[in-house]
Amino acid sequence: IRDFVNRIKHKNGKFLFLSWSLSLDPTTGNIFSSARDVTSLNAKSNKLNQINNLLNKYSIVAITDSSGIITEVNDPFCEISGFNREELIGQNHRILNSGVHSKFFWKDMWSTISSGKVWSGMIENKTKNGKNYHVYSIFSPIFNVSGCIESFLAIRFDMTEIVSIKFSLDQTTKIFKETSSIAKIGGWELDIATEELFWSDETFNILEVEKKYNQNPNLPEGLDLFVPESKSIIEKAVQKAIEYGESYSLELQAKTAKGKVLWVATNGKPIYENGKIKRLSGTIQDIDKRKKIELNLETERIKSIQNSKLASLGELSAGIAHEINNPLTVIMGNLTLVSKCINDPLKIETRLNKISKSCERISQIVGNLKNFSRSNNDVTREVISVHNL
């Protein structure tokens, strides 16, 4: 008796697979044969083989018996765990236990698959050299023809890098939130088409707006959170950014949802997609304390300058009084002498010359004072109508 499978070509051009069974009648020497079309079975077997090859190439596969003892593992399982096949077969999965998961976790998983259900979830295992790794695991019971569980199939996918990236991203997000809170800096983005605003948590905090699930503020609502004088400025800046792509950076007064007026620094820049402005993004920072300190310092600086001017004016007045009193004394003295020498023209001329020089000195002192007091010596001229005057 001999059995074999061969491929034949049907008259319609398709190929069929036939399973042959041959037997020899020793009495007559005749050969009896029968053939069965196994094309469908062969196709299913081919699909199963392809699926099996893909699973073994791109996933971590293990099979255990009904008590959880490992009976089969593929190469990726050995590579990620660090154990060879001989070290794994005959063991249970406790050989990979990292100690991260609780007893309740394993009990729940075993209870699920023992009841005939599929369990899936993230597991942190440990390699042979003690290094932890993460796998997304799917455990499924395999039933025999009687409907009883005869083994378990475990398919895992290496998620170590993804978990590491997610952890780094979570840490970065946490640090960003903490530093944003410390620096009081929030972020925002505007969808120009819908006028929908997307705010970071700190933006909600700065503007004292209640954050609602799946509900974002719109542009008019955002602009209403500025005092009237500042609102007109920010509206023009946003409009220019949308229409002409002009970035802006402003210090304005906002009025929070709870009525608190505070200084904020806000900036925005256009985001282009396919050459068109689709979004605006920027930041908003609470600078109320810093701004008020700056304004107070400016007030004190102006006061200090004014006080300095007054002090300088006092010193200048004393100096001017001294400088003018000297030529005035000369003038008064010479006037007195002129009256005594009224009959002597030469002496009168001498006294008058001294008086003239003293007057010139006073004029020069006054002129210097005017030059000192003026911040700009340039003369501005303009045409006016004498008739209107």
Beta strands, then each sheet from edge to edge (+ up, - down):
strand 1: 2-9
strand 2: 15-24
strand 3: 31-37
strand 4: 60-65
strand 5: 70-73
strand 6: 119-126
strand 7: 132-143
strand 8: 149-158
strand 9: 185-191
strand 10: 196-199
strand 11: 248-255
strand 12: 261-273
strand 13: 276-286
sheet 1: 1+ 2- 3+
sheet 2: 5+ 4- 8+ 7- 6+
sheet 3: 10+ 9- 13+ 12- 11+
end
